[in-house]
Amino acid sequence: MVITPLEQLGLSARKIAKGDFDARLPSSKITEIAEVRDGFNIMVNGLQEAFQKQVELEDERRFMIAAVAHDLRTPLFALRGYLDGLEQGIARSPEKMTKYVAVCKEKSAQLDRLVEDLFTFTKTEYVKMELNKKTVDFSQVLKQSINTIRPQAQQKKITIVERAFEHECMISGDPHLLKRAMNNLLDNAVRHTPGAGEIVVQCDKDRDNVIFTVRDTGQGFSPEELRRVFEPLYRGEASRSRSTGGAGLGLTISQRIMRRHGGDLTAGNDPEGGALLEGWLPLEREKLC
């Protein structure tokens, strides 16, 4: 009476060892055996969930490698083609040589952004990562990012409007990561704003937090994009796809950086049209006012 369920327990354990997570023990009227059965079933459920999670992570890893390889290949092929053109003397006139060199520089910068995105994404994925925190004025970090992205906006004749930057917004954070997050948001806005459009950047304090928004005059997010915009490598619709130069990691990285600093980042559409990204970060306690 006791031996039979114990034998079944051993048989089930051997099945699980071979990957059969459907193995279960029959019920028993013996209290001790019933407790062993319940504990055994809890263990099997835990193993099954862990195995499924491992499968999902492995699928995500494979997808990530394939997507990254695709994103790196595109600018590399273009760069190689234009360099071959320069080497073979196809670009003979000074004007054409200048154009070829400009394209090579553009593709090199694109590769640099992709590599930086991948590095930052991996860094923010590591939960135990130590932030290099300092006391910084977030409004100044945002202004630095605006100045960094302004030449790119000027090429498309896009106007960047700064609002409510009058106050200091002192926070405790990693300046490099914070600037990276803001660069991504502004780069995203510039890439998806049509020529002669406008980007409005606002930064102000609200009680214990610094609040910031980035609004563009592009087409905005579709309902599907709003559900998935912060997923790693999400392509989105054609109007906001990687064809505009992104790797599908920028907004994911920005949100992760905000959350690592105790804040958050959300996406929506402005009532007047265009995409609207809103975020917040906690103000440094001794700087609260």
FENURHU-V791858 format. One line per field, one symbol per residue. phi: phi as a letter, one per 20 degrees, with the letter a starting at -180 (. if undefined). A space follows every 50 residues. Layout:
phi: ???
//
This chain:
phi: .efgfffffffffffffeneeefceffbeegfffffffffffffffffff ffffffffffffffffffgffffgfffffffffffffemfeefgffffff ffffffffffffffffffffgffffegegeeefbecefffgfffffffeg gffffdleedddcldfdfcfcdaegfffffffgffffffffddfgmebcd dcbbdclecedcccdddefmefgffffcfefgmffmfgfceffeoedmdg ffffffffffendabccacfgeonfcdcbbbfffgfdfb
//
